[in-house]
Structure formats: structure tokens, C-alpha cells
């Protein structure tokens, strides 16, 4: 609730009884961003190192599952092209975030 970037979401989050959120990127082994996994808490909460490590493990498992499901839909060439596209998009998002937060 203290994060100003989060302010547009405050009314919805407050009604849902959420007082803390932690977001974990779901990254492929090559570094492509596949999604974000958010963990919500009813009270303000700072994750322990063990909790953070376990969430990162779950995100890794989710990445493997997403890649497996997506791989079944496409030919080998389509999978390679899509993987390259996702990696490129991920680097673009990272570069944009670095520019936004460095200024």
C-alpha cells in the first residue's frame, strides 16, 4: 500500500483484504519472461529467505510447465522462433525498466 506505483490498485486490493503483495518473475532457463506470479498477504509481510527461495523454485517449475505446454502446440522451428522472440521481448522490457528506474 506504500508503493505509489501501486496506487491505482489500492481500492480493489483494500476491498479484497490484501495488505501485502510479492511478485516473482516466471523466467525460462534462457531468461525469457513468461509471466509474473503474485503472492498476496492479508497482513503486511516481508518474506523470509526460505519463503523467497521456495517461491523462486515454484516459479521455475511453472516456467518449465508453461514451456512444456507451449512446446506441444508448435513445430520445432516455430518453438525456436517463439523462444527467440520471447528472449528479445524480455531484454526490451528489462532495458525499458532500467531506463525508467534510473531516471
Residue pairs with C-beta under 8 A, 6 or more apart in sequence:
1 10
1 13
1 14
1 19
6 13
6 21
13 21
16 40
17 42
18 40
18 41
18 42
19 41
19 42
19 43
19 44
19 45
20 40
20 41
20 43
20 44
20 45
21 38
21 39
21 40
21 41
22 38
22 39
22 41
22 45
22 47
22 52
22 55
23 36
23 37
23 38
23 39
24 36
24 37
24 38
24 39
24 55
24 56
24 58
24 59
25 33
25 35
25 36
25 37
25 59
26 33
26 34
26 35
26 36
26 37
26 59
26 62
26 63
26 66
27 33
27 34
27 59
27 60
27 63
27 90
28 34
28 63
28 67
28 83
28 86
28 87
29 63
30 83
30 87
31 87
31 90
32 83
32 86
32 87
32 89
32 90
33 86
33 89
33 90
33 93
34 62
34 63
34 66
34 67
34 86
35 62
35 66
37 55
37 58
37 59
37 62
39 55
47 55
70 79
70 82
71 79
74 82
